[in-house]
């Protein structure tokens, strides 16, 4: 026998051929399916939440995920963004300098005591 799986969200709607009851695992997927049924001409489209609340089509916006429902990596921070560090030119110690030798003044022979 097939095992029954529990789906938290139930989307139902009625069209000219009858009614449809479709289960979905997340609020976002249930919301997407309900809007698709409305576009296809279904009437009386509802979403039943895990707590048993029935949402009509004008209440679907209550299912939209809030910032607190998002994963930690997707949340936006209210901190100020850090300034990027200034890039430093890399100097390789083993490589010879390619600078031209600048002219240096000649002070003449040094005095000997």
VEXDRENGU-44889 format. One line per 5 residues: their letters; for each residue x, z, y of N, C-alpha, C, O, CB. Coordinates in steps of 0.2 Angstrom, whole numbers. Each point is the difference from the previous one (the first is absolute). Glycine has a CB too. Layout:
A) X,Z,Y,X,Z,Y,X,Z,Y,X,Z,Y,X,Z,Y ~ ...
//
This chain:
XXXXX) 4,0,-6,-4,0,6,4,0,6,6,3,0,-15,3,-6 ~ 7,-9,11,4,0,7,-1,6,3,-5,3,0,3,-15,1 ~ 7,14,2,0,7,4,-3,-1,7,2,-5,3,9,9,-10 ~ -15,0,9,-3,0,7,5,2,5,3,6,-1,-14,-5,-4 ~ 13,-5,10,4,3,5,-4,2,6,-5,-4,2,14,-4,-6
XXXXX) -8,13,8,-3,2,5,2,-3,7,6,1,1,-8,10,-7 ~ -2,-14,9,2,-3,7,-3,4,5,-6,2,0,7,-13,-5 ~ 3,13,10,-3,5,6,-5,-4,4,-4,4,3,14,3,-4 ~ -9,-13,3,-5,-3,4,-4,-5,-3,2,-4,-4,6,5,13 ~ -15,-1,-8,-5,-5,-3,-3,-4,6,-3,3,4,1,5,-14
XXXXX) 3,-15,9,-3,-4,5,-6,-4,-3,1,-2,-5,11,1,11 ~ -17,2,-2,-6,-3,-3,-4,-5,5,1,2,6,-2,8,-14 ~ -2,-15,6,-3,-5,5,-5,-4,-4,0,0,-6,10,0,13 ~ -15,-3,-4,-6,-3,-2,0,-7,3,1,-1,6,-7,11,-9 ~ 5,-15,-2,-1,-7,3,-6,-3,-4,-4,4,-3,16,-6,6
XXXXX) -13,-4,-2,-7,-3,-3,0,0,-7,-5,-1,-3,5,-6,13 ~ 6,7,-13,0,0,-8,0,7,-3,-1,1,-6,7,-11,7 ~ -5,15,3,0,7,-3,5,5,4,2,-2,6,-5,-3,-17 ~ 5,10,8,4,5,3,7,0,-3,0,-2,-6,-10,9,10 ~ 15,-5,-1,7,1,-3,2,7,2,0,2,5,3,-15,-4
XXXXX) 0,16,-6,4,6,1,7,-1,-3,1,-1,-6,-12,8,5 ~ 16,-6,6,7,-1,-2,4,6,2,-1,2,6,-1,-14,-4 ~ 6,14,-6,4,6,1,7,-2,3,3,-5,-3,-9,11,-6 ~ 9,-2,13,6,-1,3,4,6,0,-3,5,1,-1,-15,6 ~ 11,10,-7,4,6,0,2,3,6,1,6,1,3,-11,-11
XXXXX) -4,1,16,2,3,6,-5,-2,5,-4,-5,0,16,4,-3 ~ -12,4,9,-5,-1,5,2,-7,4,-5,-3,1,4,16,1 ~ 7,-14,-2,2,-7,4,-3,-6,-5,-3,-5,3,13,10,2 ~ -9,-4,-11,-3,-6,-4,-7,0,-1,-3,-5,0,13,6,-7 ~ -13,5,7,-8,0,0,-2,-3,7,-5,-3,0,5,13,-8
XXXXX) 3,-8,13,-2,-3,7,0,-7,0,-4,-4,3,8,15,2 ~ 2,-14,-7,1,-7,0,-5,-4,-5,-3,-5,2,15,7,0 ~ -14,1,-7,-5,-3,-5,-7,1,4,-4,-5,-1,10,8,-9 ~ -8,2,13,-6,1,3,-1,-5,6,-5,-3,1,5,15,-4 ~ 5,-14,7,0,-5,5,-1,-7,-3,-3,-4,3,10,12,4
XXXXX) -3,-9,-13,-1,-6,-3,-7,-1,-2,-3,-6,1,15,6,-5 ~ -15,5,1,-7,-1,-2,-5,-1,6,-5,-4,-1,7,11,-9 ~ -1,-4,15,-4,-2,6,1,-7,3,-5,-3,2,6,15,1 ~ 5,-14,-4,2,-7,2,-4,-5,-4,-2,-6,2,13,9,2 ~ -11,-1,-11,-4,-5,-5,-7,1,1,-4,-4,-4,14,5,-3
XXXXX) -13,3,11,-7,0,1,-4,6,-4,-6,0,0,7,-12,2 ~ 3,16,-5,-3,6,-3,-4,4,5,2,1,6,7,-1,-15 ~ -14,3,7,-4,5,4,1,7,-3,2,1,-5,-11,-10,8 ~ 8,14,1,0,7,-2,6,2,-3,1,3,-5,-13,-3,4 ~ 18,-2,4,7,1,-3,1,7,2,0,3,6,4,-15,-5
XXXXX) -2,16,-6,2,7,1,7,2,-4,2,-4,-4,-15,7,5 ~ 16,2,2,6,3,-4,-2,7,-1,-1,4,4,9,-12,2 ~ -7,10,-12,0,7,-2,7,3,-1,4,-2,-4,-16,0,-2 ~ 13,7,10,6,4,0,1,4,-6,-5,2,-3,6,-3,16 ~ 5,4,-14,1,4,-6,-4,7,1,-2,3,-5,14,-8,3
XXXXX) -13,7,8,-4,6,1,-8,-2,-1,-4,5,1,13,0,6 ~ -11,-11,-8,-7,-1,-1,-3,-3,7,-6,-1,0,5,9,-9 ~ 4,-9,14,-3,-2,6,-1,-7,0,5,-4,-2,1,13,8 ~ -12,-12,-4,-2,-7,0,1,-2,7,-3,2,5,-5,-1,-14 ~ 13,-6,10,1,-3,7,-3,-7,0,1,-4,-4,10,10,5
XXXXX) -15,-7,4,-4,-6,2,5,-5,3,6,3,2,-17,3,-1 ~ 10,-12,0,4,-5,3,2,2,7,6,-2,2,-11,-7,-9 ~ 1,13,11,2,2,7,5,6,0,2,2,5,-13,-7,-1 ~ 12,8,-10,4,6,0,7,-2,-4,4,5,-1,-15,2,1 ~ 12,-13,-1,6,-2,-4,7,2,4,5,2,-3,-12,-11,-2
XXXXX) 6,10,11,6,1,4,3,7,-1,6,2,1,-10,-9,8 ~ 0,12,-12,2,6,-2,5,0,-6,3,5,-1,-14,0,6 ~ 11,-10,-8,5,0,-6,7,-3,2,4,1,-4,-14,-3,-3 ~ 10,0,13,7,-3,2,5,6,0,-1,5,1,-4,-14,6 ~ 11,7,-10,5,6,-1,3,2,7,1,-4,5,2,-1,-16
XXXXX) -2,11,12,2,3,6,8,1,-1,2,-1,-5,-13,7,7 ~ 14,-4,3,7,0,0,3,6,-5,5,-1,-3,-5,-3,15 ~ -4,9,-12,2,5,-5,-1,-2,-7,3,3,-5,-6,6,14 ~ -1,-14,-11,-1,-2,-6,5,-5,-3,1,-1,-6,-13,3,8 ~ 16,-4,3,5,-5,-2,7,4,-3,0,6,1,-4,-14,9
XXXXX) 7,4,-13,7,2,-3,4,2,5,0,-2,6,-1,-5,-16 ~ 6,12,9,4,3,5,5,-6,3,1,0,6,-1,11,-12 ~ 2,-16,2,4,-5,3,-4,-5,5,3,-3,4,4,4,-15 ~ -13,-1,10,-4,-4,4,-3,3,7,-2,-3,4,-1,-3,-15 ~ 4,13,11,-3,3,6,5,-1,6,6,-1,-1,-11,10,-7
XXXXX) 2,-10,14,3,-1,6,2,7,3,-4,5,-1,-2,-16,3 ~ 12,12,0,2,6,3,-1,0,8,0,-5,3,9,6,-12 ~ -10,5,11,-1,0,8,7,2,3,0,1,6,-12,3,-8 ~ 17,-4,-2,7,1,3,2,-6,4,-2,-6,-2,5,14,-7 ~ 2,-7,14,3,-6,3,5,-3,-4,3,3,-4,-5,3,15
XXXXX) 2,-13,-11,5,-3,-4,7,1,3,1,0,6,-10,-9,-9 ~ 14,10,-2,7,1,2,3,-7,3,-2,-5,-2,3,14,-7 ~ 3,-8,13,4,-6,3,5,-2,-5,3,4,-3,-5,0,15 ~ 2,-11,-13,5,-2,-4,7,1,2,2,0,6,-9,-9,-10 ~ 12,11,-1,7,1,2,3,-6,2,-1,-5,-2,1,14,-6
XXXXX) 5,-8,13,4,-5,2,5,-3,-5,3,4,-3,-4,1,15 ~ 1,-11,-13,4,-3,-5,8,0,2,1,-1,6,-11,-6,-10 ~ 14,10,0,7,0,1,4,-6,-3,-2,-2,-5,1,15,6 ~ 6,-16,3,3,-5,-3,5,3,-6,4,5,2,-4,-12,9 ~ 0,4,-16,4,2,-6,7,-2,1,1,-6,1,-11,6,-9
XXXXX) 15,4,7,7,-1,1,3,1,-7,0,5,-3,1,-2,16 ~ 3,-9,-15,3,1,-7,7,1,2,4,-4,3,-12,-4,-9 ~ 11,14,3,6,2,2,6,-5,-3,5,0,3,-9,12,-3 ~ 2,-15,-6,5,-4,-3,1,-7,3,5,-3,0,-7,9,-10 ~ -3,-8,14,0,-6,3,4,0,7,0,5,3,-11,-8,-8
XXXXX) 16,-2,6,4,0,6,-5,-2,6,-5,-3,-1,16,0,-6 ~ -8,6,12,-4,-1,7,1,-8,2,5,-3,-1,-4,15,4 ~ -7,-15,-1,1,-7,2,0,0,7,0,-6,3,-7,3,-13 ~ 8,8,14,0,0,7,7,-3,2,5,1,-3,-12,9,4 ~ 7,-14,5,6,-2,2,4,5,4,-3,5,2,-2,-16,0
XXXXX) 12,11,-3,4,6,3,-1,-2,7,3,-5,3,5,7,-13 ~ -10,3,14,0,0,7,7,1,3,4,3,-2,-16,1,2 ~ 13,-7,6,6,0,4,1,7,2,-4,3,3,3,-15,1 ~ 7,15,-5,2,6,2,6,0,4,5,-4,-1,-9,9,-9 ~ 4,-1,16,6,-1,5,6,3,-3,0,4,-4,-8,-3,13
XXXXX) 14,-4,-7,6,2,-2,3,4,5,1,-2,6,1,-8,-13 ~ 0,16,5,3,5,5,7,0,1,4,4,3,-13,3,-5 ~ 12,-12,-2,8,0,0,3,4,-5,-4,4,-3,3,-7,15 ~ 8,3,-12,3,4,-5,-1,8,2,0,2,6,8,-12,-9 ~ -9,14,-2,0,7,1,6,3,2,6,-3,-3,-15,3,-6
XXX) 9,5,13,7,3,1,2,4,-5,-3,4,-4,0,-3,15 ~ 10,-1,-12,3,4,-5,4,5,3,4,-1,5,-3,-8,-12 ~ -1,15,5,4,6,3,7,0,-3,3,5,2,-14,1,0
//
